[in-house]
Amino acid sequence: MDWMACVDQEANSAAASNAAAEQSPLLRHSTSDVEPVRDGGLSLLEEILARDIYIKPREVVGLTAHVDIQEEMRGRFDSELWSVLHYSNSSNAWLDQIQRKIEHILQTNRERLTECPEQADICILTALHAPELTAVLRLPWDFQPVSLERDPTQYYRGHLTTKHGRLSVVAASASRMGMPAAAVLAMKMIQTFKPGYIAMTGIAAGVPGKVELGDIIAADPSWDYGSGKNISSEEGSSFEAAPHHLNLDPFIRSKLEKLRNDHSALDSLRRHWPINIATPLTMHLGPLASGASVLEDPTITSNIKAQHRKLLGVEMEAYGVFAAAHEAPHPQPKVIVLKSVCDFANPEKNDNYQEYAAYTSAQVLKLLFEGHF
């Protein structure tokens, strides 16, 4: 009697235990009034695999009492990384092998379920733990640390309440500054927590005359200002920029525009900062360029400004977050990048406004989600 066992990796433990007790699900066997078909089990299996109307098994184990059939079918089974076992009434070795196979499937299923955390409505990432993530964790959203097995990133899970209900939030900081680290963390959070929104807060350098220290910039569009070609000619070396712009979702932009016009709410944030800030707090929606290095050279900032005459600021991560969401599997989250101005990318820059800028960007994100979603 020849059996073909198709062990489904999605089977629950009860079904799998029953399958083991019954020596695996029977797909094809001989009866007393029908001549056994030598390759009947394999033919049926190949039909199942070839036709889309059937649910395909994840694991396949062949079972036969005939050594010659086992050897004949071994090549076909090996080509698919399947197993074919020899059944014998005088030994339970084959049954022990199937039992171990089922136990392995159940164990990997349990580990997979354990590693799949609860989804989040919103994911927030920052480039730095201090002062950027620290400012996010100070929001009254009851953040608690969450560690995932096999993932070195420290996550923090919290929740907030909007006028339409409760939303879950997960926050984390990247391993280092820059677009690569931000893109990696953004994609990890998208794949792991499947958020509807992915937001980034933090600090940026502003363009003098267009923004003030502490002002919030909502990136639209975002691009990598280093994308392009360095060329050499008789006149010397030059750089031909080839920026790829990624834009803010119109739905998000409309909400940010309403928040931008809420001057009393923004002024309240300024007044609640423990140190007196004389300059009014303003929110801007506009171009924010990303690059690979910290800037202290006004000449470079001027060159970046040539790529977009309405440039508001420069930082190091936003484009990586936009790109990660843009390339993520569907459903893709909507991106929000809020960076506040802490300096003007010149030799006079210092760290005096970093904490205030981190605070204003995190607080504006709070106003956005709690009051406009």
Order of alpha helices (4+ residues) and beta strands (2+ residues): beta-alpha-alpha-beta-alpha-beta-alpha-beta-alpha-beta-beta-beta-alpha-beta-beta-beta-beta-alpha-alpha-beta-alpha-beta-alpha-beta-alpha
